[in-house]
Amino acid sequence: MTDTFTSAVLQAGLDSAAEEMFEVLRKTAMSPIIYEVLDVGTGVTDAEGALVSSGAGIPSFVGVLDKTVKAIIAKEGARIAEGDVFITNDPNSGGVTHLNDIVVAEPVFHKGQRVAWVASIAHWGDIGGKTPGSMAVDVTEIFAEGLRLPIARLFDAGRLSDAVFDIIRCNSRLPDFVSGDLWAQISAGRRAAGLIRSLCDRYSAEAMRTAIADARNIGLARAKAGLAKLPKGKFQIDEPQDDGSVWTVGFEITNDKMIFDLTQAPEQSSGPYNTGRDGAMIVCQMFFKALTDPERFANAGSFAPLEVLTKPGTIFHAGPTAAHAYYFETRIRLFDALWHCMAKAAPGLLPAGHFASIFGTVIAGVNPNTGRRYTMVEPQMGGWGATPERPGTSAMYSTSHGDTFNCPVEIAEARYGFEVARKSLNLSPDLAGHHRGGHGIDTTYHLLADATISVGYSHGNIPVWSQENAPPGGTNSLVVEMVSGDKAQHRFASGLELKAGDKIHISTAYGGQSVKSTGRDGHAEEPELLPGRAGESSRHRALPLRSGSRNRSHAHFAGRARDLLAVASAGSAEGTLKQWSTVAFRIGFVRLLCQNERTQKAPLDDVNCRLALAEAFEYEAGVEMVAITDQVSHGKASTGAIRTGMLNGLDINIPILPSIRSKASVQPYSMFNYVKFHEELKEGIGFVMEQISASRFRPEIDRVFPYEKTVVANRHTEGNSQCGKFVVAVA
């Protein structure tokens, strides 16, 4: 018999196996879509394919893995042996998504008995087919979308199948990348399998099975507890779509079940906008999990009270030859419709709609700097919806994407054949009496060589839905601006040929809005402070600080910001500030070169003011500043420029613009472009070292813990409540 403590240790060990699988995959993959964007999922199932634990990554991907393993077991049965490794991308053979998403699964044996499976799924940049990137819109059958792999053995009892590897390589436009990504998935599985075997060696396979069963019971109990809090009854919604159609979806909530009715779905699409029944099941699982138990904990028990009704031959239960390339837009629209339905059924439970699109963008061509073929594959970020208590969250990925990140500007410009000419927020309107939806993102790619683009997104015509009595949110768009000056908007396109010098403008929607809740006195809450609000002094405006990312009060940061802005406006004893700084972030760089007409170097007394700016900016952006350097203008007068280059998706507002007397422009830059200016870089580094040596740059210490309180210090760090550094004193 296994005691509770041993079960807890084994359950944590299985979680660690899934997480380590994810880390190995992230660190060894060849493609930025995997190692930067994290368009992957990892998981562990029991011996029969029921979900046990999952790593980080895309939630809808994790939902694929147990279904794939069950399909492998159904096909191979008793032939499954130790040392086997399977691969598939066929939606009809457990692949569930589209052909770009490759599942690699390995059975885990201990003393001759199968005890578990480890599996991963990752998006590959090209798997053949009609168009680079393998995501064509002008196809009617899956056969034209690329290489389709039914369940096949990569390793047969430990023996590598050269034929399968060769077939994969010769069908991809990026053979080196797909080979590298495949080996990364294989290595990730081996890592997790080894950890599981070591747990069985230490505690026994029987203890492992008991721990899995106990965890499943916990998952079921948590799901039922969440289900009990939801309103009971039948709910249905008619949701208009961009193409003019209306989707009717609904669900019934009882005391012990949630039944989804998708039988009124439109007929199967002739284009690549279908998903299989398993895909529809995954959407409902994600929605159910978000409602009943939104924590990361998930296993087969978490979804036991769930039932999904579909009709064969519809877009949610497509046939075996249906095209699937843009399945993700069908799924995200289904999720969005269910979300809207629940928001109407239980007002106040959910925020307004978000931009509700994966907005998959594929740019393919030859990098003029390296001569190598490339395929950029990237989802886009957008705005999320507001609630009566708060504005929406800005620049986030969709509900389908979980732990996903945008590719850093520097990586994109090094790997691909374009420059990122612009990346800024698409601001949502600020209406009196309403909480605004979260801001979307405006991005411009400037092509350096000929290329092709494929793209597909939702909410291009129908705006994002808002809470009752609030104006609608925004819409998504993609516009190609040709060298000739002509512009063309595209919503679903593939193989679109572009020329060097063309620009691609992407604008993602801001989220749905909400009427502000009334306070205890019956009046609407006071609007948040934003730069430029009427009635405020331009010299003392507060930064637009976002609540929730720190526990430090707004007043603390706003006060520090006002001090800084007052110095910027009034100038120092030696004249107005000549120039702000190069600020190195922990996950990116933002180069601030706001120059005044006066060109004298800023006095060192202003270092503390710059640190105040850094602290205020950190609060808004959610990143850490690690260095500030001063730049020298060499006697050149300039109205100035703010040059930005982000290594991650950030909700960044630059609040100093309205407070500096000189006019400034906003320009993007590449880290690689910046470091080419060796003298400037050398001077900047010298300045930093000089100030550090003179103790003029000092880290802000939030709190000092004695060595014996290290555990307490770690807990405080995880809470993300500090302003500055936690220090552990060892002597």
Helices and strands as residue ranges (DSSP letters): H 4-28, H 32-35, E 40-46, E 51-57, H 59-76, G 77-79, E 85-88, G 91-93, E 101-110, E 113-123, G 142-144, E 152-156, E 159-160, H 162-170, H 175-203, H 205-228, E 233-240, E 246-253, E 258-261, H 277-292, G 300-303, E 306-309, H 327-345, E 360-366, E 373-378, H 409-415, E 418-426, E 434-435, E 440-447, E 451-456, E 477-481, E 487-489, E 492-498, E 503-507, E 514-515, H 554-570, E 581-585, E 589-593, G 604-606, H 607-621, E 625-630, E 641-645, G 657-659, E 665-668, H 671-675, H 678-693, E 701-706, G 707-709, H 710-719, E 725-729
